[in-house]
């Protein structure tokens, strides 16, 4: 028989914590940022499916996947460099230069592999130059890469005389990259997914990734912890050059020739928009490859939907610019920082 004191003690015991619902657990696992992007994507797909009966056809969905590849690749590495606390405005012009180099070397050698390797080599060189200007010239990354955007674009125009170079439409490797498929998915999509998977693994599961986040979050603390920041800056920019070169090779494959500017114009804005829309903090230290992939898909669906509805394609640039502004404003509001020019 229990005493009054025992009954009181038993009644005062805390209740067992309530288990969160399956939906809440799923959302927690996915993350707030990814959940909001998925909801946005679903809503956009439903809207466009209602407005355009051809939108949800398999061929159109595969077309979206192929169309986002080049912009998506640049958005992925832009995410990496922004997490580091920097920015690369020259990714589009690097892709254009790599496109020209791949086509010209292929034309002179007749070997697609040599042309692709030459393009990747040029991409690495461009990335190293960007990194060294930032480190040894002590130049702000935005200013440095903005200057190199003009430089790489000018080099591509000079060596190509401003014209498309070569013809790769008869080579099996370039044809496979542009029009091939594996397990029903276009080769272009596979390239994007493989690069995304590698970068996600690098950032999430390696010391290199953790150090990149640490540098972007607080470079002073990272330096005091013994991280060689200069080495990471050069390494990340070299990696940006590699992926930009891959994007340039894909431009060559899709168009059948090396394109100094027409295939890469405006890719810088699209890359930054994809990264920012995916929640990558422009101040550095926070971001996710998976979120960027979702954001890139949203941009691709939006562009395809606007084209399918017969909307002037120039409005796509307006939409990208507006989305970038919205993404940055939301980042500022979430950060809680004082808005410029307004009282505390």
C-alpha positions as semicolon CSV with decimal commas, in nm:
position;residue;x (nm);y (nm);z (nm)
1;X;0,000;0,000;0,000
2;X;0,149;0,338;-0,105
3;X;0,177;0,622;0,141
4;X;0,057;0,980;0,064
5;X;0,421;1,085;0,029
6;X;0,485;0,812;-0,231
7;X;0,169;0,905;-0,421
8;X;0,279;1,270;-0,428
9;X;0,622;1,173;-0,556
10;X;0,471;0,951;-0,823
11;X;0,230;1,223;-0,934
12;X;0,514;1,477;-0,962
13;X;0,721;1,261;-1,200
14;X;0,756;1,426;-1,542
15;X;0,550;1,281;-1,821
16;X;0,730;1,091;-2,092
17;X;0,826;1,321;-2,381
18;X;0,593;1,308;-2,678
19;X;0,741;1,149;-2,985
20;X;0,747;1,387;-3,285
21;X;0,524;1,293;-3,574
22;X;0,663;1,113;-3,877
23;X;0,612;1,428;-4,085
24;X;0,804;1,642;-3,836
25;X;1,087;1,387;-3,823
26;X;1,104;1,381;-4,202
27;X;1,113;1,762;-4,224
28;X;1,382;1,776;-3,957
29;X;1,591;1,524;-4,148
30;X;1,549;1,708;-4,477
31;X;1,610;2,050;-4,323
32;X;1,405;2,368;-4,329
33;X;1,584;2,510;-4,633
34;X;1,546;2,195;-4,840
35;X;1,184;2,150;-4,729
36;X;1,095;2,500;-4,847
37;X;1,271;2,442;-5,179
38;X;1,092;2,110;-5,232
39;X;0,755;2,269;-5,153
40;X;0,831;2,554;-5,394
41;X;0,933;2,309;-5,666
42;X;0,619;2,098;-5,622
43;X;0,395;2,407;-5,632
44;X;0,572;2,536;-5,944
45;X;0,543;2,200;-6,121
46;X;0,170;2,176;-6,039
47;X;0,109;2,532;-6,163
48;X;0,295;2,480;-6,489
49;X;0,128;2,142;-6,545
50;X;-0,210;2,313;-6,521
51;X;-0,109;2,597;-6,752
52;X;0,070;2,377;-7,006
53;X;-0,050;2,023;-7,075
54;X;0,281;1,934;-7,240
55;X;0,493;2,032;-6,941
56;X;0,487;1,699;-6,758
57;X;0,575;1,485;-7,059
58;X;0,889;1,273;-7,027
59;X;1,066;1,439;-7,318
60;X;1,012;1,781;-7,165
61;X;1,137;1,673;-6,823
62;X;1,452;1,527;-6,982
63;X;1,493;1,853;-7,174
64;X;1,484;2,045;-6,845
65;X;1,752;1,815;-6,703
66;X;1,981;1,872;-7,000
67;X;1,919;2,246;-7,004
68;X;2,018;2,303;-6,642
69;X;2,346;2,110;-6,660
70;X;2,587;2,387;-6,761
71;X;2,434;2,650;-6,533
72;X;2,403;2,386;-6,260
73;X;2,771;2,290;-6,272
74;X;2,874;2,652;-6,225
75;X;2,621;2,699;-5,944
76;X;2,768;2,398;-5,763
77;X;3,123;2,534;-5,759
78;X;2,993;2,883;-5,689
79;X;2,837;2,733;-5,377
80;X;3,175;2,595;-5,276
81;X;3,360;2,923;-5,324
82;X;3,086;3,125;-5,146
83;X;3,096;2,889;-4,848
84;X;3,470;2,965;-4,836
85;X;3,374;3,331;-4,794
86;X;3,463;3,445;-5,147
87;X;3,301;3,472;-5,490
88;X;3,395;3,399;-5,851
89;X;3,241;3,625;-6,114
90;X;3,460;3,482;-6,391
91;X;3,307;3,132;-6,415
92;X;3,112;3,207;-6,733
93;X;3,409;3,351;-6,922
94;X;3,627;3,059;-6,806
95;X;3,367;2,821;-6,952
96;X;3,370;3,017;-7,280
97;X;3,751;3,009;-7,299
98;X;3,755;2,634;-7,224
99;X;3,494;2,579;-7,495
100;X;3,710;2,750;-7,754
101;X;4,025;2,566;-7,644
102;X;3,855;2,224;-7,652
103;X;3,727;2,282;-8,006
104;X;4,051;2,431;-8,143
105;X;4,272;2,157;-7,996
106;X;4,030;1,890;-8,121
107;X;4,037;2,043;-8,469
108;X;4,418;2,048;-8,478
109;X;4,471;1,700;-8,330
110;X;4,156;1,512;-8,428
111;X;4,145;1,373;-8,073
112;X;3,849;1,462;-7,848
113;X;4,023;1,343;-7,531
114;X;4,320;1,571;-7,595
115;X;4,085;1,863;-7,657
116;X;3,899;1,798;-7,330
117;X;4,223;1,763;-7,132
118;X;4,353;2,088;-7,283
119;X;4,033;2,265;-7,176
120;X;4,061;2,128;-6,822
121;X;4,426;2,237;-6,809
122;X;4,328;2,589;-6,911
123;X;4,053;2,587;-6,649
124;X;4,299;2,489;-6,375
125;X;4,539;2,763;-6,489
126;X;4,261;3,024;-6,482
127;X;4,155;2,914;-6,134
128;X;4,513;2,931;-6,007
129;X;4,554;3,281;-6,151
130;X;4,235;3,394;-5,975
131;X;4,353;3,250;-5,645
132;X;4,701;3,400;-5,668
133;X;4,567;3,746;-5,755
134;X;4,343;3,733;-5,449
135;X;4,620;3,610;-5,218
136;X;4,937;3,781;-5,339
137;X;4,769;4,091;-5,479
138;X;4,547;4,117;-5,170
139;X;4,255;4,197;-5,397
140;X;3,891;4,150;-5,300
141;X;3,763;3,829;-5,469
142;X;3,472;4,013;-5,634
143;X;3,700;4,276;-5,788
144;X;3,967;4,022;-5,885
145;X;3,730;3,782;-6,059
146;X;3,534;4,067;-6,220
147;X;3,859;4,183;-6,380
148;X;3,941;3,828;-6,487
149;X;3,593;3,786;-6,634
150;X;3,684;4,054;-6,887
151;X;4,033;3,910;-6,933
152;X;3,927;3,550;-7,004
153;X;3,645;3,669;-7,225
154;X;3,890;3,886;-7,420
155;X;4,140;3,600;-7,459
156;X;3,865;3,373;-7,592
157;X;3,761;3,637;-7,844
158;X;4,119;3,710;-7,953
159;X;4,220;3,349;-8,020
160;X;3,889;3,273;-8,192
161;X;3,855;3,608;-8,369
162;X;3,516;3,631;-8,199
163;X;3,379;3,341;-8,405
164;X;3,271;2,985;-8,331
165;X;3,564;2,748;-8,371
166;X;3,590;2,398;-8,512
167;X;3,324;2,136;-8,565
168;X;3,280;1,858;-8,311
169;X;2,942;1,730;-8,430
170;X;3,100;1,430;-8,604
171;X;3,301;1,300;-8,308
172;X;3,157;1,008;-8,112
173;X;3,264;1,136;-7,768
174;X;3,125;1,484;-7,817
175;X;2,805;1,337;-7,963
176;X;2,771;1,108;-7,660
177;X;2,819;1,401;-7,421
178;X;2,558;1,608;-7,603
179;X;2,297;1,349;-7,700
180;X;2,385;1,020;-7,533
181;X;2,197;0,858;-7,246
182;X;2,266;0,607;-6,970
183;X;1,977;0,422;-6,805
184;X;1,734;0,663;-6,968
185;X;1,902;0,978;-6,837
186;X;2,092;1,211;-7,072
187;X;2,471;1,211;-7,041
188;X;2,457;1,580;-6,951
189;X;2,244;1,502;-6,646
190;X;2,485;1,228;-6,537
191;X;2,777;1,471;-6,551
192;X;2,585;1,715;-6,332
193;X;2,483;1,446;-6,082
194;X;2,836;1,303;-6,057
195;X;2,993;1,644;-5,993
196;X;2,720;1,725;-5,739
197;X;2,777;1,394;-5,557
198;X;3,155;1,447;-5,545
199;X;3,125;1,803;-5,413
200;X;2,862;1,698;-5,158
201;X;3,094;1,424;-5,031
202;X;3,389;1,665;-5,022
203;X;3,201;1,924;-4,816
204;X;3,011;1,694;-4,582
205;X;3,240;1,401;-4,513
206;X;3,601;1,523;-4,539
207;X;3,832;1,743;-4,333
208;X;3,873;1,961;-4,641
209;X;3,501;2,039;-4,639
210;X;3,496;2,110;-4,267
211;X;3,790;2,346;-4,307
212;X;3,618;2,525;-4,596
213;X;3,316;2,588;-4,372
214;X;3,547;2,701;-4,090
215;X;3,729;2,952;-4,312
216;X;3,403;3,096;-4,443
217;X;3,252;3,114;-4,095
218;X;3,546;3,284;-3,924
219;X;3,877;3,309;-4,109
220;X;4,059;3,447;-3,805
221;X;3,960;3,151;-3,588
222;X;4,045;2,915;-3,874
223;X;4,393;3,068;-3,905
224;X;4,449;3,040;-3,531
225;X;4,342;2,674;-3,553
226;X;4,629;2,612;-3,793
227;X;4,437;2,600;-4,122
228;X;4,642;2,722;-4,418
229;X;4,387;2,961;-4,566
230;X;4,598;3,057;-4,869
231;X;4,629;2,693;-4,970
232;X;4,253;2,646;-4,948
233;X;4,181;2,960;-5,150
234;X;4,410;2,846;-5,431
235;X;4,276;2,490;-5,417
236;X;3,910;2,594;-5,427
237;X;3,964;2,836;-5,716
238;X;4,156;2,568;-5,907
239;X;3,861;2,333;-5,854
240;X;3,627;2,605;-5,980
241;X;3,843;2,621;-6,293
242;X;3,814;2,245;-6,347
243;X;3,435;2,244;-6,324
244;X;3,408;2,560;-6,537
245;X;3,619;2,383;-6,800
246;X;3,386;2,081;-6,789
247;X;3,096;2,320;-6,845
248;X;3,285;2,468;-7,140
249;X;3,339;2,123;-7,292
250;X;2,966;2,056;-7,261
251;X;2,895;2,387;-7,435
252;X;3,116;2,269;-7,722
253;X;2,942;1,931;-7,731
254;X;2,593;2,081;-7,735
255;X;2,663;2,346;-7,999
256;X;2,907;2,142;-8,208
257;X;3,176;2,412;-8,192
258;X;3,380;2,626;-7,955
259;X;3,178;2,928;-7,839
260;X;3,381;3,228;-7,712
261;X;3,081;3,409;-7,562
262;X;2,739;3,310;-7,696
263;X;2,718;2,987;-7,499
264;X;2,848;3,133;-7,173
265;X;2,704;3,486;-7,158
266;X;2,517;3,550;-6,833
267;X;2,618;3,225;-6,665
268;X;2,778;3,420;-6,380
269;X;2,444;3,563;-6,268
270;X;2,273;3,226;-6,303
271;X;2,543;3,054;-6,097
272;X;2,522;3,305;-5,813
273;X;2,141;3,295;-5,826
274;X;2,138;2,917;-5,801
275;X;2,371;2,920;-5,501
276;X;2,191;3,204;-5,320
277;X;1,845;3,061;-5,390
278;X;1,968;2,736;-5,240
279;X;2,039;2,916;-4,915
280;X;2,417;2,956;-4,944
281;X;2,503;3,254;-4,725
282;X;2,685;3,512;-4,935
283;X;2,895;3,603;-4,630
284;X;3,031;3,248;-4,622
285;X;3,030;2,959;-4,379
286;X;2,689;2,816;-4,464
287;X;2,554;2,632;-4,764
288;X;2,465;2,292;-4,907
289;X;2,522;2,123;-5,242
290;X;2,185;1,945;-5,215
291;X;2,005;2,278;-5,162
292;X;2,182;2,424;-5,465
293;X;2,076;2,126;-5,677
294;X;1,713;2,186;-5,576
295;X;1,745;2,558;-5,652
296;X;1,896;2,485;-5,995
297;X;1,606;2,252;-6,074
298;X;1,361;2,527;-5,974
299;X;1,536;2,772;-6,207
300;X;1,530;2,516;-6,488
301;X;1,162;2,441;-6,438
302;X;1,082;2,813;-6,430
303;X;1,276;2,883;-6,752
304;X;1,117;2,586;-6,929
305;X;0,772;2,684;-6,808
306;X;0,811;3,041;-6,931
307;X;0,930;2,916;-7,270
308;X;0,643;2,668;-7,291
309;X;0,393;2,944;-7,222
310;X;0,539;3,158;-7,500
311;X;0,678;3,425;-7,267
312;X;0,956;3,640;-7,411
313;X;1,286;3,466;-7,313
314;X;1,434;3,800;-7,205
315;X;1,199;3,784;-6,907
316;X;1,402;3,488;-6,782
317;X;1,685;3,727;-6,697
318;X;1,438;3,948;-6,514
319;X;1,312;3,647;-6,320
320;X;1,665;3,535;-6,228
321;X;1,757;3,884;-6,110
322;X;1,439;3,911;-5,903
323;X;1,498;3,570;-5,746
324;X;1,854;3,670;-5,655
325;X;1,729;3,986;-5,484
326;X;1,462;3,790;-5,295
327;X;1,715;3,527;-5,185
328;X;1,960;3,789;-5,058
329;X;1,688;3,987;-4,878
330;X;1,565;3,671;-4,704
331;X;1,922;3,592;-4,599
332;X;1,960;3,938;-4,447
333;X;1,630;3,914;-4,263
334;X;1,723;3,574;-4,120
335;X;2,065;3,697;-4,012
336;X;1,909;3,972;-3,796
337;X;2,168;4,230;-3,904
338;X;2,086;4,599;-3,902
339;X;1,970;4,714;-4,242
340;X;2,196;4,967;-4,411
341;X;2,083;5,328;-4,368
342;X;1,809;5,248;-4,118
343;X;1,817;5,316;-3,742
344;X;1,875;5,035;-3,494
